Amino acid sequence: MTTIPRSPRLLLLSTAVLTVAGVALLGVPHGQEQPAPPSTAYATTDLSSPATVPPAGKPTGGTAPSAAPTASAPSSVGSALPPHGEGVAGDPAVQRNLEAAWPADLPSKDERVLLTAGRSLLRADATGVGRAQWPEVFGDSGQAVAPAFATARFRIQAAIARRDGSPDKAVVHLVWAGMDRGGNFTDLRITDWFSTRTIKKGKATWTPQPRT
C-alpha cells in the first residue's frame, strides 16, 4: 500500500523539491541513461511497495499525525538534491537539505536519543536485523520474518528528529537507500518513526509507537 501525502503544505513542498531536483538533473550529459524516479517507503506501509515523493520538508506518513499543528515548513528549499545514484558522496547534501527544510525544534539530548532509536528501528524494519530489541514495535521477535531489503545494500542517507505538534510527541524522519528482494536498488526513500514521551520518577523516556 502506498501512502499519499494528505497535507497541502507537504504537496507544495514536494513540488518545490521535485522542481529543484529536476534542475540538478539537467546537468547530466545528453544521452546518459537517467535513473528511475525516487521511491518512498513509510514505516507503517509495506517496505517493498514504495511511494514516489523525494525527501524534503515535513513528513506526514507513518502513523496518524497529531491534530495539533507541527513545525512550519519553509517557503523554499535550502539546497538542491543530488542526482539519483550519486552514492555516499551525495548523502551530506541530502542531510543539509533536510535540516534546511525543517529546522531543529527539540533539545539536543532528546534529538540524539530519538535519532539513535530511529536509525535502529529503520534498520530492523527494512533488513530484519535487531528486531528483538523492539518487541513493543515488532511483536514476537521469535517469529521468522523475511527481510524486505538486503543488509549489505542498506544505507541511511540522512536523518532528523523533530516535534510532532507537541513537546511530548516527536517524529524521526529518515532518508535511505536499499536493494529490495527483487534486486531493485533505490535511494532517497523516506520513512517516519513516531514516538511519545512519558515521565516516570522524574525521568523522561521516548517510546516508539507500534505499527497499526
Secondary structure, DSSP 8 states (H G I E B T S, - for coil): -------HHHHHHHHHHHHHHHHHHTTS-TTS-------B--TTS-TTS-B---S-S----SS---SS------SS-SS----TT-GGGGHHHHHHHHHHHS---S-HHHHHHHHHHHHHHHHHHHH-TTGGG-HHHH--TTS----SB-GGG-EEEEEEEEEEEETTEEEEEEEEEEEBTTS-EEEEEEEEEEEEEEEETTEEEEEE----
